[in-house]
Amino acid sequence: MKSDKFKLSVLVVLVVSFLAYSFELYVEPPPNGSKKVTIGSPEEQGKMLWQQKNCTSCHQLYGLGGHLGPDLTHVSSQRSPEHIAAFLMSGTIVMPNYHFSQEEINALMAFLKSVDESGNGDPRTFKLNLDGTISQKNN
Amino acid sequence: MEQFHRRTINYFYALALILLSTGLIFGFLGALEYILPGVSKRYISFEKIRPLHVSSMVFWILTAAVGAVLTFLQEHIGKGLRFPKLAKLQLMIFGLTFFGILVSYLFGIFGGREYWEFHPAFTIPLWMGWTLFIVNIYGSMNSFRKQPVYVWMWLTGGVFFLFTYSESNLWHLAWFRNEIVHDMTIQWKSYGSLVGSWNMLVYGSSIYLMDKIAGNQKYSFSNIAFWLYFLGLFNGMFNWSHHIYTLPTFDYVKHIGYAVSMTELILFARIIYLWRDSLSSIQRNYHLLSYKFIMAADIWIFVTLGLAIAMSVPALNIYMHGTHVVVGHTMGATIGINSMLLLSFIYDRIIDQSSIDKFKKSIHLGYWIIQISLPVFFLSLVTAGFIKGHWQMQEDRIPFVGMLHSLRPYFVLFTISGTTLIIGFFMVIIPAFKTLIGYSEQKTGEIK
C-alpha cells in the first residue's frame, strides 16, 4: 500500500459503500416497523414530549436508554391505562411530578402504545441460534 | 509554533478539563441516586443530572480531541495554523454553546435525544464550530501527498464526525421521526459511527504522540498502519448495529454489524505494544506522565476489547443489552481509553513547564488512585449488569424495583469506587489546569 493513489482508492470504496448503505437505510423503512404516525397526531405529540421531558434518562425503549427506571417498550400491553396514567400524574420517589395535562397524558400513552405495536423487544422471546445470531421464537 | 496558536490550544485543553470536572461532579450526583433514590430530587432530579454528566463527558472528549489535533497538526507541518482566528472563533463557539447547553439542562430544557438531549437550537452552533475545525485542518496542510497515517485519521475523522452528527439530527424530518423503528435504526447508526469518528481523532493523535516519544515515524508510514486505519474506518462505518440487535429492523443490518468485528481495538493494542518495545528507558523517563497515561489506555483497550467482542455476538448481546454491562463497557472506553489518552496529550503539552514539577507527587498519586478505582468501578457495573441480564431473561421475574434493590451492594461499591476515581481525577486535572492557565499568562506577557 505504498502509493497515495491506492490508499485513496480504498478510501473511496469505503466511502461509496457507506453512503450507499446509508441511503438504502434512509429511503427504506424497516419491514417490521410500526405504522407511520401523522404529524400532529397524539402519538407524535407524545414522542416530542418524551424528548422534551428527557424520559430516556431513566427509561428504555428496546433496551436503549437509562437504567434507573424500567424499560417501557411493552408497558402498554403489560399495564392498564389507569396504572400508567397514575405514574404520569404523580411521579415516583425518583421521577418528578411533571403536572401533565390530560391531553399530554393521552399523548404519552398513545406514543407508548405505538412503540408497543412496533414489534417485540422482549429478550425472553428470542431464540439463540448456533451461529450466534438470534431470531424471534414465533417466526 | 507561534505563541498565539499555543495560547488558543491551551484554552481548548483548559475548557476540556472544566468539562471533565463538570462531568465527574454530575456523575457523582447521578451515582448517589442509585443508592439513595430521590436524594437530590428536590434540587435537581435525575433527568437533569444524567445529561449534565453525559454531555459534559462527550464535550470533554470532543474539545480535548480538537485541541490535540490542532496541537499535533502544527507540530507535524512545522508552522502555525493557517486560520488561527477560526480556531479562536471555534473555541468561543464551543465554550458558549457548551455553557448554554449545560445551563439549559439545569432549567429542564431538553428536546433532543439520548447523548444529545439539548434543545435543537444548539445543534447549529455545534455544527458551525466543527465546520471551522475541518476548514482549519484541511487549510493548514502544506500538502496532501505522502502523509503519515495519523493525518489520514484526522482528516477523515473530522469529516466523518460532521456527517454522522448531521445524520443524528435527521429525526427533525418527519420521514424519519414518524416511524419509531426506522427512527431508532438511523439514530443508533449515527451514534455508533459518531464514536468511531472521534476515535479517529483520539487514536490518530495517540499514534502521533507515540511516534514523537519514540523519535521516529517508521510505524506511521508502514503498510500495517494503513491497513489498520482502513479496518478501523470500516468498523466505524458498518459495525454499529450491535446496539440494536433486539430492534425489529432489517435482519441484514444486524448480520452486517455482527460480521464486521471489533478488531480495531486489538490492532490498536498491537500498535502500542510494538511501539513500547522500541522505546529506550531515557525516552520513557522524559515523557513519563504522557507515557504512563498511554500505558493505562493500553490495558483498558484489552479489557474493553473482550467485552466488545462478546457484545457483538447477538446470542451473548441479548444477556447484556439494556444492562449495566453496557454502561461498564462505555466507562471502560471513555475513561480507561479516551480519557487516559487525552490526558496524555495534555500532559505532553505542558511537560516543558517547570511549574508542573511541584505537583508531580500529587499527579502520580492521583494516577494510581484512578488505576485502582477504575477496575473496581468497572467490575461493579459489569456484575450488576450480568445480574440484571439474568433477571430480564427469566419467564417469571420479580418486579423491576425488586431487581434494582438486589443490585444495591454493587451500586454502593460503584459509588464508593466512583468517588475515589473522581478524587484521583481531580489530583490530575487541577495541576494540569493550573499549568495550562499559567502557561498562557506567561506567554501573553512575553508577546506584549
Interface residues (C-beta under 8 A of the other chain):
Chain A: M1 K2 D4 K7 V10 L11 L14 S17 F18 Y21 S22 L25 Y26 P29 P30 P31 N32 G33 S34 K35 K36 V37 T38 I39 E44 K47 M48 Q51 Q52 K53 N54 C55 T56 S57 C58 Q60 L61 Y62 G63 L64 G65 G66 H67 L68 G69 P70 D71 I93 V94 M95 P96 S114 V115 S118 G119 N120 G121 P123 R124 F126 L128 N129 G132 T133 I134
Chain B: E33 Y34 P37 G38 K41 S45 F46 E47 K48 I49 R50 P51 F110 G111 G112 R113 E114 E117 F144 R145 K146 W152 T156 E167 L170 A174 F176 R177 N178 E179 I180 V181 H182 M184 T185 I186 W188 K189 N223 F226 W227 F230 L233 F234 M237 F238 H243 I244 Y245 T246 L247 P248 T249 F250 V253 K254 H255 I256 Y258 V313 P314 A315 L316 N317 I318 Y319 H321 G322 T323 H324 V327 Q392 M393 Q394 E395 F400 L404
